[in-house]
Amino acid sequence: MDSQSAKTIADFLITDFHNEMQTTERILTAVPLNRLDYRPDQKAKTGLGLVRHLALEDEWLLNCIANGVFTPPPMIRRLRHHVPS
């Protein structure tokens, strides 16, 4: 991949991430703090689960890209710690 192609992809991802963050912020601010267990659907994450996802999983993905190595996500690492092999 040449530098122009990389920049095009990076610009797209940055714009997409910005749009996603605006949507997520609107959703999170709409849920009262006493209702962080709210979920619009049984299969959806709770408000607190979404905050956790944003704080941990997105950081994990960006670090994997920056490091050039994909490791198990934080939730999988925690589960492996508690589940016998």
Secondary structure per residue as TSV (DSSP state, phi and psi in degrees):
chain	resnum	aa	ss	phi	psi
A	1	M	-	360.0	132.4
A	2	D	-	-85.7	170.5
A	3	S	H	-65.2	-33.9
A	4	Q	H	-67.7	-41.1
A	5	S	H	-63.9	-42.4
A	6	A	H	-62.2	-41.4
A	7	K	H	-66.0	-39.8
A	8	T	H	-61.1	-45.3
A	9	I	H	-65.8	-44.3
A	10	A	H	-61.5	-43.1
A	11	D	H	-61.2	-42.4
A	12	F	H	-62.0	-47.9
A	13	L	H	-64.4	-38.9
A	14	I	H	-64.4	-44.1
A	15	T	H	-63.7	-44.3
A	16	D	H	-62.4	-44.2
A	17	F	H	-62.3	-42.5
A	18	H	H	-59.5	-45.5
A	19	N	H	-63.8	-42.6
A	20	E	H	-62.8	-41.0
A	21	M	H	-65.6	-37.9
A	22	Q	H	-63.4	-43.7
A	23	T	H	-63.7	-46.1
A	24	T	H	-62.0	-42.7
A	25	E	H	-61.4	-41.8
A	26	R	H	-61.9	-41.2
A	27	I	H	-66.6	-46.2
A	28	L	H	-65.8	-38.5
A	29	T	H	-73.4	-16.6
A	30	A	H	-80.8	-16.4
A	31	V	S	-94.7	121.4
A	32	P	-	-61.6	147.4
A	33	L	G	-58.3	-27.8
A	34	N	G	-82.3	4.8
A	35	R	G	-127.9	34.9
A	36	L	T	-64.7	-10.6
A	37	D	T	-87.3	-0.1
A	38	Y	-	-63.9	138.1
A	39	R	-	-141.2	132.9
A	40	P	S	-69.7	-16.6
A	41	D	S	-150.6	152.5
A	42	Q	T	-59.6	-30.6
A	43	K	T	-86.9	-9.0
A	44	A	S	-80.5	155.8
A	45	K	-	-70.5	152.5
A	46	T	-	-73.5	168.4
A	47	G	H	-57.1	-43.9
A	48	L	H	-66.3	-39.3
A	49	G	H	-62.6	-37.0
A	50	L	H	-67.9	-41.6
A	51	V	H	-60.4	-44.4
A	52	R	H	-60.3	-44.9
A	53	H	I	-59.0	-46.9
A	54	L	I	-63.8	-39.9
A	55	A	I	-73.3	-35.1
A	56	L	I	-103.9	-52.4
A	57	E	I	-70.3	-40.0
A	58	D	H	-66.9	-40.4
A	59	E	H	-62.4	-41.8
A	60	W	H	-58.9	-48.0
A	61	L	H	-61.8	-46.5
A	62	L	H	-63.2	-39.1
A	63	N	H	-65.5	-39.3
A	64	C	H	-61.8	-43.8
A	65	I	H	-63.2	-46.9
A	66	A	H	-63.1	-37.2
A	67	N	H	-84.9	-13.8
A	68	G	T	73.0	17.0
A	69	V	-	-139.1	128.9
A	70	F	-	-96.1	119.4
A	71	T	-	-106.5	165.0
A	72	P	-	-59.9	143.7
A	73	P	-	-64.0	162.1
A	74	P	H	-52.6	-42.2
A	75	M	H	-62.6	-41.1
A	76	I	H	-65.6	-41.3
A	77	R	H	-61.7	-41.1
A	78	R	H	-65.7	-41.2
A	79	L	H	-64.8	-41.8
A	80	R	H	-60.9	-33.4
A	81	H	H	-66.7	-31.9
A	82	H	H	-98.9	-12.7
A	83	V	S	-106.5	125.3
A	84	P	-	-65.6	147.6
A	85	S	-	-79.5	360.0
